[in-house]
Amino acid sequence: MFYYLFVLVIGAERLVELVVARRNAAWSLAQGGREFGRGHYPVMVSMHTLLLVSCVGEVWALHRPFIPWFGWPMVAIVALSTVVRWRCVATLGKRWNPRLIVIPGAPLVTGGIYKWIRHPNYTAVAAEVAALPLVHSAWVTALVFSAANAAVLNVRIRAENVALGYV
């Protein structure tokens, strides 16, 4: 039962992110922002939604066990990745958005966590995508969605690099 609640909390946190993202997108567009890579955004949202469903589905259907010596460290990774992602949100401020909106003339953010890692949000998401299913031994979900996430991030990072080179 704990795991289902944990996944529900992660889902609720994602909804909060979408509210913040919608507000930030409106602000960025009002500042003359231009959106890039619009086609991959629905894929990202769908993948993250299906990840949550698959986590619950695999644990429920295949009776995956919670293995404390492995599950608790995975909970810690999920928690740490959430902290890192919200540090990214705080560092980027109104410019943070899962949509790829670039404001012409705005300087590239190189402070905060971005001082040490070029793509800290994507690093945190990759860790979370792998760890969340593994909290309760859903290894098929971890493998499938880690591969899907790698493919989506490959497209996303390429689009982001083009977008940032544009301005």
Salt bridges, closest charged atoms under 4 A:
GLU13 OE1 - ARG14 NH1 2.64
GLU13 OE1 - ARG85 NH2 2.99
GLU17 OE2 - ARG14 NH1 3.69
GLU17 OE2 - ARG85 NH1 2.09
GLU35 OE1 - ARG38 NH2 3.16
GLU35 OE1 - ARG99 NH2 2.71
GLU58 OE2 - ARG64 NE 2.86
GLU128 OE1 - ARG14 NH2 1.97
GLU128 OE2 - ARG85 NH2 3.72
GLU160 OE2 - HIS119 ND1 3.54
GLU160 OE1 - ARG156 NE 3.85
